[in-house]
């Protein structure tokens, strides 16, 4: 248990409860903070998940 609670405003994100954005080919992104859940966000942050055998495309 956390001895001290975060101060307001705070945002707890549980990746298992967030809808993943399917990028195709076995790649998906779990968005964390963006305009959809924070008025102060100017960019969207998240975690990209790669299934075995997939990779980030080279440009």
Legacy VTK file of the C-alpha trace (Angstrom):
# vtk DataFile Version 3.0
C-alpha trace
ASCII
DATASET POLYDATA
POINTS 59 float
0.000 0.000 0.000
1.255 3.458 -0.876
2.024 5.488 2.259
1.115 8.777 0.549
-1.594 9.450 -2.001
-0.746 11.487 -5.124
-1.931 15.072 -5.153
-4.703 16.234 -7.458
-4.864 16.191 -10.387
-3.498 12.699 -10.812
-4.201 9.929 -13.284
-3.694 6.213 -12.713
-3.589 4.195 -15.915
-4.038 0.435 -15.857
-2.841 -0.933 -19.244
-5.137 -3.964 -18.977
-8.134 -1.596 -18.846
-7.178 0.574 -21.857
-8.344 -0.234 -25.399
-5.353 -1.059 -27.575
-4.891 0.622 -30.936
-4.241 -2.136 -33.491
-1.571 -0.994 -35.938
-1.774 -4.196 -37.976
0.722 -6.980 -38.582
0.892 -8.003 -34.908
1.734 -4.506 -33.632
-0.524 -2.673 -31.159
-0.230 0.463 -29.033
-1.566 0.954 -25.519
-2.230 4.702 -25.220
-1.495 6.191 -21.794
-1.892 9.953 -21.697
-3.358 12.041 -24.485
-6.085 14.529 -25.267
-8.662 11.775 -24.686
-7.981 11.704 -20.921
-6.049 14.884 -20.079
-6.832 18.496 -20.936
-3.153 19.418 -20.517
-1.678 16.783 -22.848
-0.157 18.087 -26.083
1.121 14.692 -27.298
-0.103 11.145 -26.799
2.201 8.796 -24.928
1.900 5.053 -24.819
3.518 1.672 -25.080
3.832 -0.220 -28.351
3.659 -3.998 -28.165
5.242 -6.235 -30.818
4.215 -9.858 -31.210
7.053 -12.355 -31.802
8.380 -12.048 -35.340
7.194 -8.453 -35.866
9.254 -5.266 -36.015
8.999 -1.523 -36.351
8.969 -0.608 -40.053
12.071 1.197 -41.285
11.582 4.461 -43.143
LINES 1 60
59 0 1 2 3 4 5 6 7 8 9 10 11 12 13 14 15 16 17 18 19 20 21 22 23 24 25 26 27 28 29 30 31 32 33 34 35 36 37 38 39 40 41 42 43 44 45 46 47 48 49 50 51 52 53 54 55 56 57 58
